[in-house]
Amino acid sequence: MTLKYLIQKEFLQIRRNAFLPRLIVAFPIVIMCVMPWVMQMEVKNIVVDVVDIDHTVESQRLVQQIAASNYFIFGGQKATYAEAIKDIEKGRADVILEIRDGKYLIAANAVNGTKGAMGSAYLSQIVRAPDSTFSAASVLTLYNKQQNYKLFMIPALFAIVMMLMTGFLPTLNIVGEKEAGTIEQINVTPVSKWAFILAKLIPYWLIALFVITVCLLLAWLVYGITPAGPVWLIYVLAMLLALFFSSFGLIVSNYSDTMQQAMFVMWFFVVSIMLLSGLFTPTRSMPQWAYLTTYINPMHYFIDAIRTVFIRGGGLHETAHQVLALAGIGTLMGCWAVQSYKKNS
């Protein structure tokens, strides 16, 4: 019964806060509706200047192919290479294609390394395509056949929403009670540490269920994306990730005395966990020392598993490794959260 009343207290505190209920509803909506459009690794709108010295039928056909491409913006034909370089230096062009004596020179502005490299690669494909000896080769795409980047990115965004909603809110909750002095009233009661910590965790687990439901609905309504695998497994993965982040947030709050200190510590660890998780870049592309951190990174297991469920249609058998890892790390952090809470009785 004590746990029941403590949970009721937590929900009353959330409801009486003028900001938190709005944040809980608005945050997943903003993340799901805005981030997939801006977090694209696909490079488009590459401005190409062409220096056509030959003026042959073939060179003009190539220029027309570049102008018709969805990836390029035709910056116009320049009389000389030096004139095109001036456009690069002033930021008006990204790539130069020079056609001279039947040969092609591609020069790219690599200030943005990704844009320069991908722009050169795209342009090279167009230049080589007519003479390619592999033009009859076929490509078989097993998953995400439309190569829709949103289908790859949206499941990973669930991790960001869960991380911020179930990690930061419990942290600020306890530190806020420390600063207000109300936590001392709990400390002098016979309430056990387990009951107190569970009362702090359970409301945010319920919030996690609500948030993941909103994310699934928005993915379906806005983008027409539905999981190819079982939906219940997504909820299991979400709850295991919520267990880790809410427990981790409570650990940080237990060792913090002020809200500012808790925010800085949480932000440091959250950014590190996110960048090393494989959310934005493949983990196999990392240096070996950085790749080793993925073995203890719960966000990496979650992202790997939820992409398997969403894109490949995997079930519990295909994600058993990730589920067990998330359960183990979450349980360890939960026990640490209880032990680190200092109760003065």
JORANOR-V928266 format. One record per helix or strand of 2 or more residues. SS is the DSSP state (H for helix, E for strand). FROM is the first residue (numbers start at 1). TO is the last residue. If there is no record, write none. Layout:
SS|FROM|TO + SS|FROM|TO
This chain:
H|2|16 + H|20|38 + E|46|52 + H|57|68 + E|72|77 + H|81|89 + E|95|100 + E|103|108 + H|113|129 + H|149|180 + H|183|187 + H|193|223 + H|231|255 + H|259|275 + H|283|285 + H|288|296 + H|298|312 + H|320|340
